[in-house]
Amino acid sequence: MEKLKTDLVNEASLLGADYSGGEISEDFKQKVEWFNSKNDSEVFVVNNPRELSACLPFEINYDTLISEEERQMLLDGKAVEKEGYEKRFEKNIVAAIIPLIDENRLEGIIYTYIPVDSITVLFKEFAAKWLAAVLLF
């Protein structure tokens, strides 16, 4: 799982390298969407301020995508790695979140994840092929 987390961080970081500051452009979002369509993991950009804050002291019931602690890590320029059940997606995931920062302001994030079920399926397919190869030779 650690290698997968590292790969997700690297993937998101490479995409984030195309962010040049300021408001997140539609062109940038479209590039990320294109990459998402060609990739096994789910990748998306979030720049909605409500999604990027803990919403305190207002709208306490609003379900944010990142916690206040994660937001602070992102503001510090650090990637956030997650593993486990994510209520928003209603599944177990492995995820990486990369900040898009402009002048110490969190303009957005790149969120990439892969469902744990997908990892299990890929591992089983690999194991079956490996076992078949061993039996043939």
C-alpha positions as CSV (number, residue, x, y, z in Angstrom):
1,M,0.0,0.0,0.0
2,E,2.9,2.4,0.7
3,K,4.1,2.1,-2.9
4,L,0.6,2.8,-4.1
5,K,0.3,5.9,-1.9
6,T,3.7,7.1,-3.2
7,D,2.6,6.5,-6.8
8,L,-0.6,8.5,-6.2
9,V,1.3,11.4,-4.7
10,N,3.7,11.4,-7.6
11,E,0.9,11.2,-10.1
12,A,-0.9,14.2,-8.5
13,S,2.3,16.1,-8.1
14,L,3.1,15.8,-11.8
15,L,-0.4,17.1,-12.6
16,G,0.0,19.9,-10.1
17,A,3.2,21.0,-11.7
18,D,1.1,22.4,-14.5
19,Y,-0.7,24.8,-12.1
20,S,0.8,28.2,-12.6
21,G,-0.9,30.1,-9.8
22,G,-4.0,32.2,-9.5
23,E,-7.5,31.0,-10.2
24,I,-7.7,27.5,-11.4
25,S,-8.4,27.6,-15.1
26,E,-10.9,25.6,-17.1
27,D,-8.0,24.5,-19.3
28,F,-6.2,23.0,-16.2
29,K,-9.3,21.3,-15.1
30,Q,-9.8,19.8,-18.5
31,K,-6.2,18.5,-18.6
32,V,-6.9,16.7,-15.2
33,E,-10.2,15.3,-16.5
34,W,-8.4,14.0,-19.7
35,F,-5.8,12.4,-17.5
36,N,-8.5,10.8,-15.3
37,S,-10.2,9.3,-18.4
38,K,-6.9,7.5,-19.3
39,N,-6.0,6.3,-15.8
40,D,-6.9,3.5,-13.4
41,S,-7.2,5.9,-10.4
42,E,-9.8,8.5,-10.0
43,V,-8.4,12.0,-10.3
44,F,-10.2,15.4,-9.9
45,V,-9.6,19.0,-9.1
46,V,-11.5,20.8,-6.3
47,N,-11.5,24.5,-6.0
48,N,-14.8,25.1,-4.2
49,P,-14.0,27.0,-1.0
50,R,-16.7,25.1,0.9
51,E,-15.0,21.8,0.0
52,L,-11.6,23.2,1.1
53,S,-12.4,24.4,4.5
54,A,-13.8,23.1,7.8
55,C,-16.6,25.7,7.4
56,L,-16.3,26.8,11.0
57,P,-17.9,28.6,12.7
58,F,-20.6,28.5,10.0
59,E,-22.4,25.6,8.3
60,I,-21.1,23.0,10.7
61,N,-23.1,20.2,9.1
62,Y,-21.5,20.8,5.7
63,D,-19.5,17.7,4.7
64,T,-16.1,19.0,3.6
65,L,-13.7,16.9,1.5
66,I,-10.7,17.6,3.8
67,S,-10.5,18.1,7.5
68,E,-9.0,21.2,9.2
69,E,-5.9,19.2,10.0
70,E,-5.5,18.1,6.4
71,R,-6.1,21.6,5.2
72,Q,-3.3,22.9,7.4
73,M,-1.0,20.2,6.0
74,L,-1.9,21.3,2.5
75,L,-1.3,25.0,3.3
76,D,2.1,23.9,4.5
77,G,2.7,22.5,1.0
78,K,2.5,18.9,2.1
79,A,0.7,16.0,0.4
80,V,-2.0,14.2,2.4
81,E,-2.3,10.5,2.1
82,K,-5.4,8.6,3.2
83,E,-6.2,4.9,3.5
84,G,-9.6,3.6,4.7
85,Y,-13.3,4.2,4.4
86,E,-14.2,7.5,2.9
87,K,-17.8,8.5,3.6
88,R,-18.0,10.8,0.7
89,F,-17.3,8.0,-1.8
90,E,-19.0,5.3,0.3
91,K,-16.0,2.9,-0.1
92,N,-12.6,2.0,1.2
93,I,-9.9,3.9,-0.7
94,V,-6.2,4.7,-0.9
95,A,-5.8,8.4,-1.7
96,A,-3.4,11.3,-2.1
97,I,-4.2,15.0,-2.0
98,I,-1.9,17.6,-3.5
99,P,-2.3,21.4,-2.7
100,L,-2.6,24.0,-5.4
101,I,-1.3,27.1,-3.6
102,D,-1.0,30.7,-4.7
103,E,0.5,33.3,-2.4
104,N,-0.1,31.2,0.7
105,R,-3.7,30.6,-0.2
106,L,-5.2,27.2,-0.9
107,E,-6.7,27.7,-4.3
108,G,-7.6,24.1,-4.8
109,I,-6.5,20.5,-4.6
110,I,-5.8,17.5,-6.8
111,Y,-7.5,14.5,-5.2
112,T,-6.6,11.1,-6.6
113,Y,-7.7,7.8,-5.2
114,I,-8.2,4.2,-6.0
115,P,-10.9,2.0,-4.4
116,V,-9.4,-0.8,-2.3
117,D,-11.7,-3.3,-4.1
118,S,-9.9,-2.4,-7.4
119,I,-6.6,-3.2,-5.8
120,T,-7.8,-6.5,-4.5
121,V,-9.1,-7.5,-8.0
122,L,-5.9,-6.5,-9.6
123,F,-3.9,-8.5,-7.1
124,K,-6.1,-11.6,-7.6
125,E,-5.7,-11.3,-11.4
126,F,-1.9,-10.9,-11.0
127,A,-1.7,-13.9,-8.6
128,A,-3.8,-16.1,-11.0
129,K,-1.6,-15.3,-14.0
130,W,1.6,-15.8,-11.9
131,L,0.3,-19.2,-10.7
132,A,-0.6,-20.2,-14.2
133,A,2.8,-19.3,-15.5
134,V,4.5,-21.3,-12.7
135,L,2.4,-24.3,-13.4
136,L,3.2,-24.1,-17.2
137,F,6.9,-24.0,-16.5
